[in-house]
Amino acid sequence: MLHCQVLEVYGRLADNPCSRSRNACNPAYIKVKKKGDMVMESGLELLSKYQQMYGKRGSESYGKWITKKRTVNTACYIIDMLPGIDFTEFEFALYFRCDDSRMGYFVKMYGNQLEEAALDPGSFVKGLDRFLLDTCVYIEKNNFYRNYFDFFMLLEKQFIINNCGLKSQVFSTYISLLMQQTSYFCRDRTDEQVTSVGSGGSLTFGKQVFPYSDAAAYELEKKLKPGKRTAALSNEDIREAYRMYGYNINSLRQAVFFENIVRLHENNVYFMAPFISNRTSSLILEEALGGNILSCPRQWKKTEVYRERLLNRNYMLPRSGVTGIYKNAGSIRKIIFFETVRFNKVVLLFKVITDWGGECSGFYWTKSQVFFAGCDCAGEKDRGNPLENFILENYMVLTCDYEIDRKRNFALKQTDMDKFEKEFYYPGQPLVCYTYKKAGSGKAGSRDYRYVKEEYKEELRSRSGYIRRLPEGQHASVEAVQTARGLGLDLPEGKTFVRSHDYHVYVKAVKKGDTIMKERIQERLENEFNVYKEQVLALDKQEIFDKAYETAIKQEIALFFAECTEDDKILEFLDKFPKAEVLLDYLYGLWMDADSGIDGAIFETLEVELQLKTGTGIGMIF
């Protein structure tokens, strides 16, 4: 969402290079001479001109109207970023190299819009709303959400890397355009925003923490006459405008402070949405960081040390993620860590929860060492970003073999949850208890266990190509249809084809005794399934068809259940299950009675397959 001109008159600062979700034009346009007495310069006049031309409300709904006004603000911000640049250099930066063919379409499409903004600003502003709506429909119709958000992710990375000069301007305009594009997926639900990309590429929406925070400014906008000295906006004007939308804002200073909080929070949500999926949904921000400054603990080693060590990690985090609970870590109370794979690269995702309940999140590309956090942090600025330092220190502790070779009384100290409250620690030493949830369903799966990194190992698995059902209303990609036809398959409506591929998974290592039990259980389930299969094949066609669902589930159980079970007690129970009974029937009965999966670990690779449309470097999924 985009702020209107009045909030720019308030003097909002745009010093955070990642804060673009509600920017309109550069607030340097507006200078406050003295209390209540404002001079409006050319930039605000430009914005006012286009708002008068294209921002007035007609017969459309309130949601469409406010989206349109925000789009005009986006257009004016982009126009402001482009004057005075060499067009040849601009065009070279605009159409940047991208090795992923899926991204070429988006580079060209959005690049053309930015080129028009530089050459014909009036036409750009006039047509931007229609362009964003048509593009939204195109992405929805072709189920290109994952492709779109991969492009968004690529731009974020480039934006962070190219943080100065012409490329910074170009990627800033790209990001602004895509943030407004993303808001169109919500249609008239302007109090919602995209929070994640779910299974199959479908979007997940969540309520905004600060809905309609900019709408108050549109009310105040009516009191201003662009281009002329105006009467001061009184505190009562401000109070009344914000009160209409449920906000207790009583002065100019409070409005400036509040809008910066809103901007930081919503930009954080936008930047994280391309990374978050069903599996990592606990990273979705439920609260804003608020007006407090996040404080970080001491720095044990330089950030560069952690970066280099993390290039060669020894372990992966469990699929369910790791949660760190902290003491003596500044204002940090909890951090949730996940790993995901994007463009065949491992990315660390994290969410920080403070001792006052505020939240912010971010990511770290392990190979390119690109770090983003949706908040600033108080600390030793001369030593770099204190939050990055602490996040990478934790990530190193969780995934690397390392020695405490210096400042032992400052090194991160680990403990168990039952000892956490009474554990001794030195004044400069953070205390942490790392926990994770074992894969599974029901009460057993909800328990927190202390995380020990040595328990996890990497495995290479294979999966044959198969036809998969798509969510309602979605269609197979052209590539999927062509691949299926090449194999002699004519995809039914609502189905897509997934190529055969190899993939890496990270599973909990088991003791030798557990391995033997698993093999016994696996053999028993496979034998029972073969007996069941012979019984089904003896039936007539209709009876076989009626048992199709039962057959598919029992085959899944026979192939994967024992292998994916991690709980020692469950393994012992299954190993001792009465021989006179059919274990496969028992587990199938549990599945039919359950509200969720038999065991989340059975489907531990599903999300990887759905997310990695460019493959894991070995195969590919559409």
Buried (B, 14 or more C-beta within 10 A) or exposed (E): BBBBBBBBBBBBEBEBBBBBBBBBBBBEBBEEEEEEEBEBEEBBBBBBBBBEEBBEEEEEEEBBBBBBBBBBBBBBBBBBBBEEBEEEEBBEBBBBEBEBEBBBBBBEEBBEBBBBBBEEBEEBBBBBBEBBBEBBEEBBEBBBBBBBBBBBBBBBBBBBBBEEEBBBBBBBBBBBBBBBBBBBBBBBBBEBBBBBBBBBBBBBEBEBBBBBBBBBBBBBBEBBEBEEEBEEBEBEBBBBBBEEBEBEBBEBEBBBBBBBBBBBBBBBBBBBBBBBBBBBEBBBBEBBBBEBEBBBBBBBBEBEBBBEBBEEBEBBBBBBBBBBBBBBBBBBBBBBBBBBBBBEBBBBBBBBBBBEEBBBBBBBBBEEBBBBBBBBBBBEEEEBBBBBBBBBBBBBBBBBEBEEEEEEEBBBBBBEEEEBEEBEBBEEBBBBBBBBBBBBBEEBBEEBBEBEBEBBEEEEEEBEBEBBEBEEEBBBBEBBBEBBEEEEBEBEEEBBBBBEBEBBBBBBEBEEEBEEBBEBBBEBBBEBBEEBBEEBEEEEEEEEEEBEEBBEBBBBBBBBBBBBBBBEEBBEEBBEBEEEEBBBEBBBEBBEEEEEBBBBBBBBBBBBBBBBBBBBBEBBBB
